[in-house]
Amino acid sequence: MSALRPPRRGASLWIQRSVRNKLLAMALAPLLVVLPLLAAVLLVWGNAAYDRLLITKVRSDLAVARGYFDQVLAEVGSGTSAVAESHALLKALQGGDAATVNRLLLAARERLGLDYLTVTTSAADDAARTAHAMAEPAGERAAQLAVLDEAQLTRLAPHLLARLQVPIVPTLNAAPSDRKVENRAMVMRASAAVTDDSGRTIAMLHGGVLLNHNLPFIDHINRIVYPDGSLPLDSQGTATLFMDDVRITTNVRLFKDQRAVGTRVSRAVSDAVLKRGDTWLDRAFVVSDWYVSAYEPLLDATGRRVGMLYVGFLEKPFRAVKYGMLGVIGAIFLGVMALAAWFSLRWARSIFRPVEQMNQTMQRIEDGDGAARVGPVAAQDELGALANHLDQLLDVIGEKTRALERWAVELDGKVAERTAELARSNASLVQAQQQLVKSEKLAAIGQLTASVAHEINNPIAVIQGNLDLMRETLGDQAAPVSTELKLVDEQVERMRLIVTQLLQYARPTEFAGYVETLDVNRVLEDSLVLVGHLLAHTRIEVTRDLQARNRAGVNRQELQQVIINLLVNAIQAMPEGGTLSLQTRDWQSGDGAPGVALAVADTGAGLAPQTLERLFRPFFTTRNDGNGLGLWISRGLVERYGGTLTAGNRSDGRGAIFEVHLTTEPQAPVESSASTNNGRPIPDR
Ligand code: ADP
């Protein structure tokens, strides 16, 4: 795939490029969507459920605390009543034994755990009675919660004044206030009448518990609500009594050893509980940390909300456990997802292994490796079968390809063969065409020549006749012009000869002579004699190599004419002298007919290429006195008997060589083609 593109495209390419990846994505998509959703739902739901559980717990904690509070209140009431009804107290009071009364009350106070227990008998004690009765409708056995000011407490229990004052500590989140100290007392109190036998009230007994700075009381509540080990994970249970919004006794710590007495409740809690009378069940910021908290209002005898009872426990450890648990759940989900992805990947890989192998095989085939095959695959399923089929298919294709290649080679051979044949037949066609053209030309020339020769014959005869007549008539008088007459004679004879030769070529049948089987060596020797006068004046040496034993089927005069023509040409080619070589050999034609080969070679200038080309054309001559008909007619004569006349330069480059081939039995005329034999020696047959 090329350099990586931006992530989105890269990711889509990753999926697009592989079926395995596509299916993998398809299989994992629900897992990837469903599992996180499930995890999220579980987290939210678990969180809420856990919070509800904590609230439920703190509510029951508050109920326990309230139960104890009410129990203590009841005990104050019942204890006070029991002492008021005691006979010893009645007797001591009736006897005016103040010392005994004090001893009895002190012992009872100790026993009942009260902070004060006093008796009022006369008008002198009215103030104390009034203090007790202020917030009390009827002094029955029930104890009440009451808030007393400093004077009231002084009258009732001056020894408690030391515990009265609660300095107010500025507190975060509390409602604004400029009070510096709380100097009222919150008490659980009870009053009971001491009556004589006739049922007359002789005195009033007042008992109570001061809640300001009452640490044992609050610690006891805390121990009841949160006994050791009841809160897990180092959470701390706390309990507090409020007068209005001020902590008058608490086990909540400000610092390590300092209790948070004098601090105030948060404004939110104060509004809800003190103003509206609700019970608060929620997280709350207590002094310096978050607590799972429960507050409920405390009412005095008149139903006025004078304070609050609080219990709660530190939220932090629970929160840590909660988040730890949620973390574990999340980790489990992640683990499950990773495991599922890993399994899917492995599975997909094993499923798609054959597909990938097939793909690689096709790639190698495309790269030119025709022998590439998928090979054995582990999968037994449809994909495995497909891979096997592909191999079989590739085998078949390979076989067909090889057959095609063989056919192609054969076809190439055949095409080359046919092409050669065509070239050959084309060459023969061209040759035949040339021959046809030549024949037609020759025929035309023949006709023309014959008619011209015929027309010239008569004037020649007239000239010759008149010349003879002139000579006869003049007799000796012709002597002065005898030389001129002789010249005219010669020229007339020359004209006649030319005309005869032309007619001989043009109408061969009219001139065709008697055909014999001739001894070529003999004819050659005769011809030499006939050109003897030409040789006499030259410095030409004649060499003979006459080995022919076969005979040639040809007319004697015609063969002699041909040979003389060749000899004369050779002599004329060597004006400065040289060697005239004559050669004969037995020879055999292409179709096995026996014959003779004859060669006339000279050491003259040889044949220039342009001469060679035009040598056998009629009227081609390079000599001033030549007529250019000799070779043309000679070839015509030889070919008439199925022979050939060819010309060329000697292989040693010294002069020309002309060769005549004739069979013993005259053959059908062969058409001459090449004008040369390129100096090949005459075959030795
Ligand atoms: P002519 O002899 O009248 O010219 P030919 O047909 O016999 O006509 O010869 C044609 C020409 O061929 C000559 O003019 C000459 O140029 C050339 N030729 C023939 N024989 C030879 C030879 N042996 N050596 C060189 N040239 C030759």
Residues whose N, C-alpha, C, O or C-beta is under 5 A from the ligand:
A	BS01	ADP	N569 A570 A573 G604 G606 L615 F620 T621 T622 R623 G626 N627 G628 L629 G630 L631 W632 A656
